[in-house]
Amino acid sequence: MITGELKNRIDGLWDIFAAGGLVNPLDVIEQITYLMFIRDLDDTDNLRAKEAIMLGLPHESIFADKVKIGEREVEGNQLKWSVFHDYPAGKMYSTVQEWVFPFIKNLHDDKESAYSKYMDDAIFKIPTPLLLEKIVTVLDDIYAQMAQIKDTDIRGDVYEYLLSKISQSGLNGQFRTPRHIIRMMVELMDPGADEIICDPACGTSGFLVAAGDYLKEKKKEEIFFDRQKKAHYMNGMFHGYDMDRTMLRIGAMNMMTHGVDHPYIEYRDSLSDQNPDKDKYSLILANPPFKGSLDYDTVSADLLKVCKTKKTELLFLALMLRMLRTGGRCACIVPDGVLFGSSTAHKAIRKALIEENRLEAVISMPSGVFKPYAGVSTGILIFTKTGHGGTDKVWFYDMQADGFSLDDKRTAATENDIPDIIARFHNLDGETDRERTEKSFFVPKDEIVGNDYDLSINKYKKTEYKPVEYPSPAEIMADLHTLEAEITKGLKELEEML
């Protein structure tokens, strides 16, 4: 969570945009994202140059001696943030508007790439040189603050805080999945080097970025020292779909900044017939929208066969089962209602998960996880597509803390179940003898079936009642008389003093 001086600086940046006439949160986010991307390009290019020297590999800077922009050629060095941020306001503005912005719009030669596709209609909207100068100065301050904070995820936290302001723009439903929850889900699934990963409601590509970072951190040698696997990582591993072009644009830049050259990020209504994907992905990580209902006419007919409903959270579960290849795995956030809803559609999707596939785990999360942006109670479902069953027992975990307070402030706290969840999930053999009074335990499939496929943890968790001994009425009365005598004595002493 972003707090203190860093939060104040980001809020101050927002105020600068408002004073300059840009008040739509989506416009502000886009312009900040472009500028952060331009700054990150400089930092990333320098980092890759250093890595290439250390590894003895060739490196060609994107800021080559000459860069062609339209019909003109300019010195590539002038396009670097570290160079133009020292220019006077007027020269900085013309440099960014006439050279740097066209440069990043045409950064990819591949015009079919996600980046090129969604940057094509990007517009530089900062109206004056003075406003740009102020924004660049504050962004430099923000990056300096970030460098002082010893947290590897601070860049993501800043971006998450910026994105949280989108909720002010109305009914977009764009509330963020906290990065530590995303990271937990990625660690639970432990993606491999050959995965084909998808988020069918990707937004700004948070799950895809986290999966890419995890692989870079845990399986660096396996991927980056193998030409074929590196090519897969850069070009074919990551797939994301969304219906908001602004989100897709931010998502494409987000992925590219994190070192993925060609993510497959598409404009698509995943629930409609626009989505032909079937038996394709080996891993799905998602927090699909819970925006309520939609029209049957817009939903793919084969999804309605699994569960006839207008509820998006149920339809997305049916969709993910369809999109996964046999043996493919999924970790998905769902609202609590999915776990215990009594409608025919609710029961049908739970039955499909348990009877036709292998449901592995249900992690119940406290309602404060998504505060201050939403107060919904949610859970995480982890399952494998088999097409022929395989559920023998389901592992339940009652998460009670995630390392932050569960109120709107979400300040750092010592209580955190996430390391325990990850450790236990990766050692399920050690969970077989756990009692149902503990945080985690197994429930056999037959018991779940007998409860109408109910997956709410409260249905199976047992509360341990400890006997408490109270004093007898006679002892309580004796204590009251003693107390009364002390009060009377005190009153007499007070009267004598008057």
BADO-989935 format. One record per residue (C-alpha): x, y, z. Coordinates in pm, 1 decimal, padded with zeros to 6 digits, m for minus. Each point is the difference from the previous one (the first is absolute). Layout:
BEGIN
[[X; Y; Z]]
...
END
This chain:
BEGIN
[[00000.0; 00000.0; 00000.0]]
[[00114.9; 00353.6; m00082.1]]
[[00013.7; 00230.0; 00301.8]]
[[00175.1; 00308.7; 00133.2]]
[[00211.6; 00230.0; m00215.2]]
[[m00019.4; m00219.1; m00310.2]]
[[m00381.0; m00002.5; 00011.0]]
[[m00001.4; 00379.1; 00043.0]]
[[00223.9; 00044.8; m00303.4]]
[[m00223.8; m00220.1; m00216.2]]
[[m00310.3; 00187.2; 00117.6]]
[[00185.4; 00323.6; m00074.2]]
[[00068.3; m00124.2; m00354.1]]
[[m00370.9; m00064.7; m00039.8]]
[[m00073.9; 00355.1; 00116.6]]
[[00245.8; 00139.8; m00257.2]]
[[m00193.0; m00172.9; m00278.7]]
[[m00329.3; 00134.9; 00134.6]]
[[00139.2; 00354.4; 00016.6]]
[[00115.4; m00041.7; m00361.6]]
[[m00351.0; m00091.7; m00115.2]]
[[00026.9; m00381.1; m00015.8]]
[[m00257.2; m00138.5; 00244.7]]
[[m00119.9; m00328.1; m00153.3]]
[[00179.4; m00274.6; 00201.2]]
[[00042.5; m00216.3; m00310.4]]
[[00169.6; 00285.5; m00189.7]]
[[00226.5; 00075.2; 00295.2]]
[[00094.7; m00367.8; 00042.3]]
[[00079.5; m00027.6; m00371.6]]
[[00225.2; 00307.1; m00003.6]]
[[00181.7; m00104.0; 00319.4]]
[[00042.1; m00351.6; m00141.3]]
[[00152.6; 00134.2; m00322.5]]
[[00249.3; 00211.3; 00194.9]]
[[00085.2; m00282.8; 00242.9]]
[[00046.9; m00226.9; m00301.0]]
[[00234.3; 00253.3; m00164.0]]
[[00202.3; 00025.0; 00322.3]]
[[00003.3; m00378.6; 00047.5]]
[[00122.5; m00048.9; m00357.8]]
[[00309.0; 00201.3; 00088.5]]
[[00059.3; m00193.2; 00324.6]]
[[m00068.6; m00337.5; m00163.1]]
[[00230.5; 00071.5; m00293.0]]
[[00281.7; 00092.1; 00240.7]]
[[m00063.9; m00314.1; 00208.6]]
[[00005.2; m00227.3; m00305.5]]
[[00321.7; 00159.6; m00116.2]]
[[00162.5; m00076.6; 00338.2]]
[[m00132.2; m00359.0; m00003.4]]
[[00133.6; m00050.4; m00352.4]]
[[00346.4; 00118.2; 00109.0]]
[[m00006.1; m00235.8; 00302.0]]
[[m00106.2; m00296.5; m00214.7]]
[[00227.8; 00089.5; m00288.9]]
[[m00295.3; 00030.7; m00237.9]]
[[m00059.8; 00263.1; m00270.5]]
[[m00251.6; 00274.9; 00076.0]]
[[m00162.6; 00239.1; m00245.6]]
[[m00153.4; 00300.2; 00173.2]]
[[m00344.9; 00111.7; m00112.9]]
[[00146.2; 00349.2; 00021.9]]
[[00240.6; m00066.8; m00288.4]]
[[00220.9; 00269.0; m00153.1]]
[[m00276.8; 00112.2; m00234.1]]
[[m00372.1; m00067.7; 00039.8]]
[[m00239.7; 00050.2; m00288.4]]
[[m00321.0; 00181.8; 00091.2]]
[[m00226.3; 00052.4; m00297.7]]
[[00215.9; 00139.1; m00275.5]]
[[00258.7; 00140.0; 00242.2]]
[[00298.3; m00146.9; 00176.0]]
[[00087.5; 00118.5; 00350.5]]
[[00269.4; m00081.9; 00250.8]]
[[m00131.8; m00293.9; 00203.1]]
[[00167.5; 00133.5; 00310.7]]
[[m00241.8; 00295.7; 00003.0]]
[[m00292.5; m00236.6; 00047.4]]
[[00127.1; m00119.2; 00337.4]]
[[m00177.7; 00123.8; 00311.2]]
[[00332.5; 00057.1; 00173.2]]
[[00091.0; 00246.6; m00276.6]]
[[m00317.5; 00192.2; m00084.6]]
[[m00117.0; 00041.9; 00362.7]]
[[00272.4; 00265.3; 00039.8]]
[[m00119.0; 00202.2; m00300.4]]
[[m00182.9; 00333.1; 00044.7]]
[[m00380.9; m00041.5; 00005.4]]
[[m00054.3; 00105.0; m00362.3]]
[[00272.2; m00222.3; m00146.2]]
[[m00104.4; m00292.7; 00222.9]]
[[m00361.2; 00031.0; m00118.1]]
[[00088.2; 00011.3; m00370.0]]
[[00244.4; m00290.9; 00043.6]]
[[m00259.5; m00220.1; 00171.1]]
[[m00288.2; 00099.2; m00226.2]]
[[00182.1; m00009.8; m00335.4]]
[[00263.1; m00269.7; 00058.1]]
[[m00037.4; m00211.5; 00314.5]]
[[m00373.9; m00068.4; m00023.0]]
[[00007.8; m00100.8; m00369.8]]
[[00306.9; m00212.3; 00088.3]]
[[m00183.0; m00204.5; 00265.8]]
[[m00311.1; m00030.4; m00220.0]]
[[00209.7; m00165.0; m00270.5]]
[[00238.3; m00185.5; 00228.3]]
[[m00101.1; m00339.6; m00138.0]]
[[00069.4; m00080.9; m00362.9]]
[[m00264.2; m00273.3; 00027.5]]
[[m00323.7; 00190.2; m00066.6]]
[[m00203.1; m00300.9; 00114.2]]
[[00152.9; 00000.2; 00348.3]]
[[m00218.6; 00086.8; 00297.4]]
[[00212.1; 00304.2; 00067.7]]
[[m00028.9; 00141.1; m00354.8]]
[[m00368.8; m00080.6; m00020.2]]
[[m00099.3; 00196.2; 00310.3]]
[[00256.1; 00278.6; m00025.6]]
[[m00118.4; 00081.4; m00350.7]]
[[m00283.7; 00221.8; 00128.5]]
[[00188.7; 00135.1; 00302.7]]
[[m00011.7; 00379.9; 00031.5]]
[[00240.1; 00231.8; 00182.4]]
[[m00240.6; 00222.8; 00193.9]]
[[00222.0; 00209.1; 00227.9]]
[[m00094.3; 00351.6; m00119.2]]
[[00290.2; 00227.9; 00101.9]]
[[00380.2; m00007.2; 00044.7]]
[[m00029.9; 00127.7; 00357.1]]
[[m00236.1; m00284.1; 00095.0]]
[[00232.8; m00261.7; m00153.0]]
[[00299.0; 00147.1; 00185.9]]
[[m00187.5; m00020.8; 00332.3]]
[[m00108.4; m00358.6; m00068.1]]
[[00351.9; m00112.6; m00097.9]]
[[00146.6; 00161.5; 00314.2]]
[[m00253.8; m00170.3; 00229.1]]
[[00049.1; m00335.9; m00174.6]]
[[00374.8; 00029.7; 00058.9]]
[[m00074.5; 00064.0; 00368.7]]
[[m00231.6; m00302.9; 00011.8]]
[[00265.7; m00225.0; m00155.9]]
[[00258.4; 00134.1; 00246.5]]
[[m00236.1; m00083.8; 00288.3]]
[[m00058.4; m00346.8; m00144.6]]
[[00375.9; m00060.3; m00015.9]]
[[00031.8; 00073.8; 00372.5]]
[[m00268.0; m00252.1; 00098.9]]
[[00157.0; m00343.2; 00039.1]]
[[m00287.6; m00191.4; m00154.5]]
[[00037.6; m00186.2; m00327.3]]
[[m00369.1; 00046.4; m00074.3]]
[[m00022.8; 00376.0; 00062.6]]
[[m00019.3; 00078.9; m00373.9]]
[[m00303.8; m00224.4; m00026.3]]
[[m00155.1; 00147.4; 00314.2]]
[[00033.0; 00352.4; m00140.8]]
[[m00160.3; m00112.2; m00324.3]]
[[m00277.5; m00176.7; 00190.8]]
[[m00068.8; 00314.3; 00201.3]]
[[m00022.5; 00203.2; m00321.2]]
[[m00234.3; m00254.0; m00155.8]]
[[m00220.6; 00000.5; 00309.2]]
[[m00102.0; 00353.3; m00091.4]]
[[m00179.7; m00136.5; m00308.0]]
[[m00283.8; m00095.9; 00236.1]]
[[m00086.0; 00370.7; 00013.9]]
[[m00097.8; m00004.0; m00366.0]]
[[m00328.8; m00182.9; 00047.0]]
[[m00122.5; m00352.8; m00057.0]]
[[00308.9; m00143.9; m00165.2]]
[[00032.0; m00269.2; 00264.3]]
[[00376.4; 00039.0; m00019.4]]
[[00093.0; m00063.2; 00361.3]]
[[00342.9; m00146.2; 00035.7]]
[[00102.1; m00341.9; 00121.5]]
[[00261.9; 00067.3; 00271.0]]
[[00345.7; m00090.6; m00124.2]]
[[00081.3; m00221.6; 00298.1]]
[[m00313.9; m00207.4; m00072.3]]
[[00099.9; m00027.8; m00366.0]]
[[00350.4; m00104.9; 00102.2]]
[[m00141.8; m00258.8; 00241.3]]
[[m00211.1; m00154.2; m00277.4]]
[[00297.7; m00011.0; m00235.3]]
[[00215.3; m00167.7; 00265.9]]
[[m00274.9; m00252.7; 00071.8]]
[[m00013.5; m00096.9; m00368.8]]
[[00382.0; 00008.5; m00046.7]]
[[m00006.9; 00053.5; m00380.2]]
[[00256.9; m00180.5; m00212.8]]
[[00208.6; 00109.4; m00296.7]]
[[m00229.5; m00160.7; m00258.9]]
[[m00332.1; 00141.2; 00123.0]]
[[m00254.8; 00178.6; m00216.5]]
[[m00151.8; 00242.4; 00247.8]]
[[m00326.7; 00188.4; m00038.0]]
[[m00208.6; 00256.3; 00186.7]]
[[m00337.7; 00032.7; m00176.0]]
[[m00076.2; 00327.1; 00184.4]]
[[00352.3; 00140.3; 00014.2]]
[[m00053.5; 00372.1; 00065.6]]
[[00350.5; 00143.8; 00038.7]]
[[00160.1; m00347.8; m00021.1]]
[[00081.7; m00030.2; 00371.4]]
[[m00016.2; m00382.2; 00006.8]]
[[00203.6; m00032.6; m00320.5]]
[[00267.1; 00240.6; 00125.9]]
[[00023.0; m00186.0; 00333.3]]
[[00029.9; m00336.5; m00177.1]]
[[00273.2; 00138.6; m00225.0]]
[[00190.5; 00145.0; 00296.5]]
[[m00029.9; m00329.9; 00189.8]]
[[00142.3; m00197.1; m00292.4]]
[[00281.7; 00253.2; m00041.6]]
[[00080.1; m00033.0; 00368.4]]
[[m00038.1; m00376.0; 00050.7]]
[[00078.9; m00151.3; m00341.9]]
[[00233.4; 00254.6; m00153.6]]
[[00270.0; m00240.2; m00115.7]]
[[m00245.8; m00254.8; m00139.7]]
[[m00176.9; 00263.9; m00211.3]]
[[00257.7; 00261.8; m00094.1]]
[[00288.9; m00235.3; m00075.0]]
[[m00217.4; m00199.9; m00239.4]]
[[m00075.1; 00174.5; m00329.5]]
[[m00326.3; m00184.7; m00063.0]]
[[m00137.5; 00053.6; 00351.0]]
[[00100.3; 00365.4; m00000.1]]
[[m00179.1; 00049.6; m00332.2]]
[[m00310.4; m00164.0; 00148.3]]
[[00019.4; 00226.4; 00305.7]]
[[00028.7; 00311.8; m00214.8]]
[[m00256.9; m00089.8; m00265.2]]
[[m00242.3; m00281.6; 00081.6]]
[[m00033.3; m00046.7; 00374.8]]
[[m00224.5; 00288.1; 00108.9]]
[[m00357.2; 00057.8; m00117.4]]
[[m00246.4; 00256.8; 00133.6]]
[[m00342.1; 00124.1; m00103.8]]
[[m00209.0; 00297.1; 00103.7]]
[[m00276.4; 00228.0; m00129.7]]
[[00161.1; 00330.6; 00100.2]]
[[00253.8; 00136.6; m00250.2]]
[[00153.3; 00230.1; 00260.0]]
[[00063.6; m00297.0; 00227.4]]
[[00146.1; m00196.0; m00290.8]]
[[00230.0; 00287.6; m00090.6]]
[[00122.6; 00027.5; 00359.6]]
[[00027.9; m00379.4; 00019.8]]
[[00210.1; m00022.3; m00317.4]]
[[00239.1; 00267.7; 00129.7]]
[[00006.6; m00168.4; 00340.1]]
[[00105.8; m00331.7; m00156.3]]
[[00258.6; 00158.1; m00226.0]]
[[00151.3; 00197.6; 00288.8]]
[[00035.3; m00333.2; 00184.5]]
[[00201.2; m00148.0; m00286.3]]
[[m00264.3; m00191.5; m00200.9]]
[[00039.0; 00117.1; m00359.6]]
[[m00311.4; m00143.9; m00163.4]]
[[m00282.4; m00087.5; 00241.6]]
[[m00318.4; m00104.6; m00174.5]]
[[m00242.5; 00257.3; 00141.0]]
[[m00327.6; 00034.4; m00188.5]]
[[m00321.0; 00199.9; 00008.0]]
[[m00261.0; m00267.7; 00057.5]]
[[m00321.0; m00072.1; 00186.5]]
[[00117.5; m00328.6; 00145.0]]
[[m00352.0; m00123.5; 00076.4]]
[[m00130.6; 00053.6; m00353.8]]
[[00038.2; m00190.0; m00326.5]]
[[00294.1; 00234.1; m00076.1]]
[[00202.4; m00238.8; 00214.2]]
[[00071.8; m00324.9; m00186.9]]
[[00260.6; m00127.7; 00248.8]]
[[m00049.8; m00359.3; 00104.0]]
[[00245.2; m00251.2; 00153.6]]
[[00281.9; 00252.6; m00048.3]]
[[00161.2; 00117.4; 00324.8]]
[[00205.1; m00185.2; 00257.6]]
[[m00051.1; 00260.0; 00274.9]]
[[m00268.1; 00261.8; 00068.9]]
[[00039.5; 00263.3; 00270.2]]
[[m00292.9; 00235.9; 00038.6]]
[[m00221.5; 00223.8; 00205.9]]
[[m00294.8; 00032.4; m00240.3]]
[[m00255.6; 00279.4; 00048.1]]
[[m00292.5; m00056.2; 00237.7]]
[[m00209.8; 00271.0; m00159.7]]
[[m00327.7; m00185.4; 00034.4]]
[[m00209.6; m00093.1; m00301.4]]
[[00015.3; 00025.1; m00377.5]]
[[m00226.0; m00093.3; m00292.4]]
[[m00020.0; m00359.4; m00115.6]]
[[00033.9; 00126.0; m00359.1]]
[[00357.9; 00114.7; 00062.0]]
[[00116.8; m00328.6; 00153.4]]
[[00149.8; m00289.8; m00191.5]]
[[m00254.9; m00281.7; m00029.1]]
[[00238.1; m00274.9; 00114.6]]
[[00056.0; 00180.3; 00331.0]]
[[m00372.9; 00012.1; 00064.8]]
[[m00010.9; m00376.4; m00046.3]]
[[00227.8; m00040.1; 00303.1]]
[[m00198.9; 00240.4; 00218.0]]
[[m00291.0; 00206.7; m00126.3]]
[[00045.5; 00327.2; 00183.4]]
[[00055.4; 00370.3; m00048.9]]
[[00256.9; 00019.3; 00280.4]]
[[00345.6; 00077.7; m00135.8]]
[[00190.6; m00171.8; 00280.7]]
[[m00164.8; m00335.3; m00082.1]]
[[00036.4; 00043.2; m00375.5]]
[[00371.0; 00077.5; 00036.1]]
[[00052.9; m00326.5; 00189.5]]
[[m00170.3; m00189.4; m00283.4]]
[[00211.8; 00195.2; m00247.7]]
[[00326.1; m00082.1; 00175.8]]
[[m00083.9; m00369.7; m00000.7]]
[[m00055.2; 00026.1; m00374.2]]
[[00318.8; 00199.1; m00066.5]]
[[00229.0; m00233.5; 00196.2]]
[[00161.6; m00293.8; m00174.2]]
[[m00029.3; m00338.9; 00171.4]]
[[00240.7; 00008.8; 00293.0]]
[[m00012.7; 00379.5; 00005.8]]
[[m00026.7; 00172.9; 00338.2]]
[[m00184.6; 00304.4; 00125.2]]
[[00012.6; 00229.8; 00303.8]]
[[m00294.8; 00234.5; m00001.1]]
[[m00149.6; 00251.1; 00246.3]]
[[m00376.2; m00032.4; 00043.0]]
[[m00255.1; 00176.5; 00223.3]]
[[m00118.4; m00206.8; 00295.5]]
[[m00341.3; m00049.9; m00159.3]]
[[00156.3; m00234.7; m00255.8]]
[[00102.1; m00232.4; 00282.3]]
[[m00340.9; m00043.8; 00161.2]]
[[m00265.1; 00145.0; m00235.8]]
[[m00307.9; m00220.2; m00017.8]]
[[m00119.7; 00076.3; m00354.5]]
[[00007.6; m00269.6; m00266.9]]
[[00282.9; 00181.6; m00181.4]]
[[00212.5; 00030.0; 00316.5]]
[[m00035.7; m00371.3; 00072.0]]
[[00063.3; m00091.5; m00364.6]]
[[00336.9; 00174.8; m00022.8]]
[[00114.8; m00141.9; 00336.2]]
[[m00109.7; m00345.5; m00110.0]]
[[00193.8; 00039.1; m00326.0]]
[[00314.6; 00094.3; 00192.2]]
[[m00029.9; m00294.5; 00241.0]]
[[m00151.8; m00280.4; m00208.2]]
[[00150.7; 00070.0; m00343.3]]
[[00336.4; 00149.2; 00103.4]]
[[00227.7; 00009.0; 00301.6]]
[[m00072.3; 00270.8; 00252.8]]
[[00311.2; 00024.4; 00215.8]]
[[m00041.3; 00291.1; 00239.2]]
[[m00233.8; 00265.9; 00134.1]]
[[00169.9; 00289.3; 00180.0]]
[[m00240.5; 00223.3; 00189.8]]
[[00123.1; 00361.9; 00020.0]]
[[m00114.8; 00265.2; 00249.7]]
[[m00227.7; 00273.9; m00135.8]]
[[00256.7; 00274.4; 00070.6]]
[[00241.4; m00125.0; m00267.8]]
[[m00142.4; 00231.5; m00267.9]]
[[m00052.6; 00302.6; 00220.8]]
[[m00018.8; 00296.1; m00036.8]]
[[m00126.3; m00057.0; m00357.0]]
[[m00247.9; m00277.8; 00072.9]]
[[m00121.0; m00188.9; 00306.2]]
[[m00095.9; m00327.6; m00167.2]]
[[00071.0; m00336.3; 00162.4]]
[[00190.5; m00220.8; m00239.9]]
[[00172.4; m00332.4; m00037.7]]
[[00257.0; m00157.8; m00230.2]]
[[m00083.7; m00316.4; m00192.8]]
[[00285.5; m00216.8; m00125.3]]
[[m00087.6; m00276.4; m00244.0]]
[[00135.7; m00214.4; m00281.9]]
[[m00192.3; m00079.5; m00316.9]]
[[m00019.1; m00375.7; m00048.6]]
[[m00332.4; m00048.0; m00180.3]]
[[m00061.7; m00323.0; 00191.6]]
[[00001.1; 00090.5; 00369.9]]
[[00276.1; m00072.1; 00245.6]]
[[m00115.0; 00188.4; 00308.5]]
[[00049.8; m00224.5; 00303.7]]
[[00027.2; 00266.2; 00266.5]]
[[00023.1; 00378.3; 00008.7]]
[[00247.3; 00202.7; 00204.4]]
[[m00151.2; 00295.1; 00186.8]]
[[00189.4; 00289.7; 00158.3]]
[[m00154.2; 00269.8; 00217.7]]
[[00217.8; 00305.6; m00066.2]]
[[m00048.0; 00247.1; 00284.4]]
[[00285.4; 00245.6; m00068.3]]
[[00196.4; 00112.0; m00305.7]]
[[00268.0; 00219.4; 00154.6]]
[[m00211.4; 00316.6; 00007.4]]
[[m00276.5; 00134.7; 00220.8]]
[[m00343.5; m00090.9; m00133.8]]
[[m00143.7; 00351.4; 00023.8]]
[[00003.0; 00276.9; m00262.0]]
[[00350.7; 00112.8; 00101.8]]
[[00162.0; m00339.1; m00075.6]]
[[00310.7; 00074.2; 00203.7]]
[[00275.1; m00262.7; 00032.1]]
[[m00064.0; m00263.1; 00269.4]]
[[00201.1; m00289.1; 00143.0]]
[[m00274.1; m00261.1; m00043.5]]
[[00030.7; m00160.9; m00342.6]]
[[m00130.1; m00342.4; m00108.1]]
[[00138.5; 00020.6; m00355.8]]
[[00338.5; m00170.3; 00064.0]]
[[m00183.9; m00277.5; 00187.6]]
[[m00250.8; m00043.9; m00284.5]]
[[00277.7; m00035.2; m00259.9]]
[[00206.5; m00238.7; 00214.2]]
[[m00296.8; m00223.9; 00082.9]]
[[m00137.0; m00008.1; m00355.7]]
[[00336.7; m00122.7; m00126.1]]
[[00002.8; m00274.0; 00264.0]]
[[m00358.0; m00130.6; m00003.8]]
[[00116.5; m00345.1; 00112.2]]
[[00064.5; 00153.6; 00339.3]]
[[m00355.9; 00130.7; 00024.8]]
[[m00185.1; m00331.1; 00022.3]]
[[m00012.5; m00016.2; 00379.4]]
[[m00099.8; 00361.7; 00060.3]]
[[m00309.1; 00053.4; 00214.4]]
[[m00287.6; 00213.8; m00119.8]]
[[00055.3; 00237.5; 00286.9]]
[[00327.3; 00107.3; m00167.0]]
[[00046.1; 00255.6; m00279.0]]
[[00041.4; m00264.5; m00269.8]]
[[m00142.8; m00347.1; m00049.6]]
[[m00127.3; m00246.5; m00260.1]]
[[m00367.1; m00077.4; m00066.3]]
[[m00084.7; m00321.4; m00191.6]]
[[m00193.2; 00033.3; m00323.6]]
[[m00295.0; m00209.5; 00123.9]]
[[m00065.8; 00243.2; 00283.3]]
[[00004.1; 00298.3; m00238.8]]
[[m00238.2; m00178.7; m00239.1]]
[[m00233.1; m00074.2; 00292.3]]
[[m00011.4; 00373.1; 00073.7]]
[[m00117.5; 00098.2; m00350.7]]
[[00359.6; 00070.7; m00103.5]]
[[00023.5; 00280.2; 00257.6]]
[[00357.7; 00133.9; 00012.5]]
[[m00029.4; 00256.9; 00278.2]]
[[00257.8; m00072.7; 00267.6]]
[[m00247.6; 00066.8; 00282.2]]
[[m00195.7; m00306.8; m00110.8]]
[[00291.0; m00224.6; 00097.4]]
[[00212.0; 00189.8; 00250.3]]
[[m00058.8; m00091.9; 00363.9]]
[[00021.2; 00250.6; 00280.2]]
[[00186.8; m00114.8; 00305.5]]
[[m00190.0; 00094.2; 00314.6]]
[[00211.6; 00033.4; 00310.8]]
[[m00181.2; m00020.7; 00336.0]]
[[00021.9; 00317.0; 00203.8]]
[[m00052.0; m00016.1; 00373.9]]
[[m00182.2; 00291.3; 00159.5]]
[[m00028.7; 00081.4; 00374.0]]
[[m00313.4; m00125.0; 00176.6]]
[[m00282.5; 00253.3; 00068.0]]
[[00090.3; m00005.2; 00369.5]]
[[00361.3; 00101.7; m00079.6]]
[[m00118.4; 00277.3; m00233.1]]
[[m00233.9; 00136.4; 00271.3]]
[[00281.2; m00008.6; 00257.2]]
[[00224.4; 00199.4; m00236.8]]
[[m00279.7; 00253.6; m00054.4]]
[[m00048.4; 00044.3; 00376.3]]
[[00375.5; 00051.9; 00044.4]]
[[m00000.3; 00258.0; m00278.7]]
[[m00304.2; 00173.3; 00150.3]]
[[00172.1; 00019.8; 00339.8]]
[[00308.5; 00158.4; m00158.1]]
[[m00214.7; 00260.5; m00176.8]]
[[m00187.7; 00082.2; 00324.0]]
[[00329.0; 00037.4; 00188.6]]
[[00132.0; 00231.7; m00269.1]]
[[m00311.7; 00216.3; 00011.4]]
[[00031.3; 00037.9; 00379.8]]
[[00363.6; 00109.0; m00033.3]]
[[m00102.2; 00253.4; m00262.4]]
[[m00276.8; 00140.4; 00226.9]]
[[00248.1; 00044.6; 00289.0]]
[[00226.7; 00205.6; m00228.0]]
[[m00280.0; 00245.8; m00084.7]]
END
